[in-house]
Amino acid sequence: MPLLHPTTGLRDDARDLLPGLVGLRRAIHADPELGLELPRTQRRILDALEPLGVEVTLGAGLSSIAAVIRGAHPGPTVLLRADMDALPLTEETGLDYAATGERMHACGHDLHVAGLVGAAQLLAARRDELHGDVLLMFQPGEELGDGATRMLAEGLLDVTGSRPVAAFGIHVVPGEFGVFSTRPGALMAGAIEVEVTITGSGGHASAPHLTRDPVPVAAELVTALQAFVTRRFDVFDPVVLSVTQLHAGGPARNIISDTASLVASVRVLSHENSARVQTEIPALVQEIAAAHDCTVEVDVTILCAPTVNDPQAVAHVRSTLSGLFGEERVWETAHPVMGSEDFSFVLEQVPGAFLFLRATPDEVDLETASPNHSPTVVFDDAVLADQAAALAALALGRLSA
């Protein structure tokens, strides 16, 4: 008798799980939590996992969960991830399970959690087919940009006893319902924040020659930083820089201030350009300030690394999901997205792939659908069955390879 493929029956079983997953998603959506401490969300996940007999490790400094499904056969570890936290927004969707107050799941993390719980249920029922272990990463603090790094620092990758050989995550986005997409190489940008404080010596506006005015330095820096990204970086490995804050002076309009400051947000698509930004922007700022006889402090903060997919992992995603859902539902992302995602820090240490899943409800016009992080964004939670099946299939397929 021929052996069944490890993904056989996944979609049917996932559809059977859908009512419970929708209930979990809506409970989390109605009760959003921010940041690193998400005790109610954590409790709901633990309650859902408890019947599955998984091994659970809780975070020490954050409300994270690392849960392990042990396979019946020896083998490697595959990591599956969901982020858990909401955004500081007041919801305007009008849904009957909408959040009240100034917090909202506007980025789909409630779906990510429920989808990964569904994958856990599918995988736990298939322990006898697992040649290895599955590590479930439930991560808070994605919107802060440091939830993943904290979990890694607490030993996430060593929880099963063998470091993962592959890692996968899915993010819901607006678009044609049920379509997956990803690409090899850079999928999402790294985010860098640059803070600059220029110090001169102030004085009366009528006698600028007696001052070391920091305002012209700040103005010159705004222009110089734009030229910096367009003249030093290859257009095919782009860097995007926006000066988002510019401050100088006080309430008196005839006083030249001692200091001026600016903040810039920088997006990069490669680790090489991230390293260059970290060294070359401070050097540029120092030289311009020195030309005006001012001093300067520059703080460069890495918020997220670029999200770079492993080509072999992407090939596995395309093959597995095309077989499960049909090739017409698995697209290649045309170009990288300049938003950022802290799953990138996992992919720096584990080869894997991050992918998008479109989930706009049928009644919403795709042309006018609100984006992630909007107070009016809505997702169809019927997508949870396919999300759960996809995650489970990626793990099953990789462990049977």
NORQUI-V756324 format. One line per field, one symbol per residue. phi: phi as a letter, one per 40 degrees, with the letter a starting at -180 (. if undefined). psi: psi as a letter, one per 20 degrees, with the letter a starting at -180 (. if undefined). burial: I if it has 16 or more other ideal C-beta (glycine too) atoms within 10 Angstrom, else O. Layout:
# NORQUI-V756324
phi=???
psi=???
burial=???
This chain:
# NORQUI-V756324
phi=.cccccccgccccccccddcccccdcccccbcbbgcbbcccdcccccccdccgccbbcccbaccbbbbbcccbcicbbbbbbcbcbbcbccbcgccbccbgbbaccbgcccccccccccccccccbdcccbhbbbcbcbcgcccgbccccccccgdcbccgacdcaababbcaciddgccaaacgcbbccbbbbbbbbbbacicccbcccbbcccccccccdcccccdccbbbcccbcbbbbcbaabagbcccbbcccbaaabbbbbbbaccccccdcbccdcccccccccbgbbabbbbbccacccbccdcccccccccccccbhccbbbcccaccccbaccdccccbbcaababbcaccdcccccbcccdgccbcbbccccccccccccccccdccccc
psi=pqqqqhjpiggghhhhigghhgggghghgimqqqbhomhhggghghhhhgiikqpppqqhjrlrpoppopriqqaappppqpqiqaqmqopkhjqikqqqbkqqnjjjhhhgghhhgghggghhikhiipmaqpooooprkhhhjjgghggghjkgijhiipqqiqpqqppqrqappjpqqaqqbpgqqqpppppppppcpaaphimhijrnoighggghhgghhghghiiiqphimqppppoiqpqqrbhpikppqhqqqqpqpppqjqhghghgghhhghggggggghhjkrrqpppppogqrqooqphhhghggggghhhhiqhijorpphrqpirrpjihhgihippaqqrqopkpqhipphhjpqrqjqijpqqojiihghgghggghgggghii.
burial=OOOOOIIOOIIOIIOOIIOOIIOIIIOIIIIIIIIIOIOOIIOIIOOIIOOIOIOIIOIOOIIIIIIIIOIOOOIIIIIIIIIIIIIOIOIOIOOOIIIOOOIIIIIIIIIIIIIIIIIIIIIIOIIOIIIIIIIIIIIIIIIOIIIIIIIIOIOIIOIIOOOIIIIIIIIIIIIOIIIIIIIIOIIIIIIIOIOIIIIIOIIOOOOOOOIIIIIOIIOOIOOOIOOIIOOOIOOOOIIOIOIOOIOIIOOOOOOIIIIIIIOIIIIIIIOOIIOOIIOOIIOIIOOIIOOIOIOIOIOIOIIIIIIIIIOOIIOIIIOIIOOIIOOOIIIOIOOIIOIIIIIIIIIOOIOIIIIIIIIIOOOIOOOOIIOIOIOOIIIIIIIIIIIIIIIIIIIIIIIIO
